[in-house]
Amino acid sequence: MVTITLMGQLETTEGERSVLCEIAEPIPVKQLLQKQGRKLRPITRLLREKKILVTVNKRIASEETHVHDGDEVNLVAHDGMSTKGL
């Protein structure tokens, strides 16, 4: 089971902030999101537009990072235009 947690203003089309996913083998984050279909379609679009930051097990990741059973994926939106420091 993989847990996808949506942070900040992100949520599924049903208003959920967390999604549990069964996977049979390791797959890329992008494919994991696509497998969720309509529920995560807006999130998938933002990922494609590079407006989502991804972490897997609290480590910075990308849409191509493979996730394994038991992993935790966190997604947070960003606009990439911040002029302020951290």
C-alpha positions in Angstrom: 0.0 0.0 0.0 1.3 3.5 -1.0 0.0 6.6 0.8 -0.3 9.8 -1.3 -0.8 12.9 0.9 -1.8 16.1 -0.8 -0.6 19.2 1.1 -1.4 22.9 1.0 -4.3 23.7 -1.2 -4.2 20.4 -3.1 -7.1 17.9 -2.8 -8.7 15.2 -4.9 -11.8 16.0 -7.0 -13.7 14.5 -4.1 -12.1 16.8 -1.5 -9.8 14.2 0.0 -6.2 15.0 1.2 -5.0 11.4 1.4 -5.2 8.5 -1.0 -4.2 4.8 -0.4 -3.0 2.9 -3.4 -2.3 -0.8 -4.0 0.7 -1.5 -6.3 2.0 -4.9 -7.4 5.5 -3.7 -8.3 7.5 -0.5 -8.1 6.2 2.2 -10.5 7.1 5.9 -11.1 5.2 8.6 -9.2 3.7 9.9 -12.5 2.3 6.4 -13.3 1.0 6.0 -9.7 -1.0 9.3 -10.0 -2.3 8.4 -13.5 -3.6 5.0 -12.2 -5.9 7.0 -9.8 -7.8 8.3 -12.8 -10.3 11.1 -12.6 -9.8 11.5 -8.8 -6.3 12.9 -9.3 -6.5 14.3 -12.8 -6.0 17.9 -11.7 -3.0 16.9 -9.7 -1.5 14.9 -12.7 -2.0 18.1 -14.8 -0.1 20.2 -12.3 2.7 17.6 -12.1 3.0 17.7 -15.9 3.2 21.5 -15.8 6.0 21.3 -13.1 3.8 22.9 -10.5 4.0 20.1 -7.9 6.9 19.3 -5.5 7.2 15.6 -4.8 8.8 13.8 -1.9 8.9 10.1 -1.3 9.6 9.0 2.2 10.5 12.6 3.1 13.2 12.8 0.4 12.9 15.2 -2.5 11.8 13.2 -5.6 10.6 13.6 -9.1 7.7 12.3 -11.2 10.1 9.6 -12.4 11.1 8.3 -8.9 9.9 4.8 -8.4 7.7 4.1 -5.4 7.5 0.8 -3.6 4.9 -0.9 -1.4 4.8 0.9 1.9 6.2 4.3 0.6 4.7 7.6 1.5 4.4 10.2 -1.3 3.8 13.8 -0.4 2.7 16.4 -3.0 2.6 20.2 -2.6 1.8 22.8 -5.1 4.2 25.6 -6.0 4.2 28.3 -8.7 7.9 28.4 -9.1 7.8 32.2 -9.1 8.6 33.0 -5.4 11.0 35.9 -5.0 11.3 35.4 -1.2 13.9 33.4 0.7 13.2 30.2 2.5 
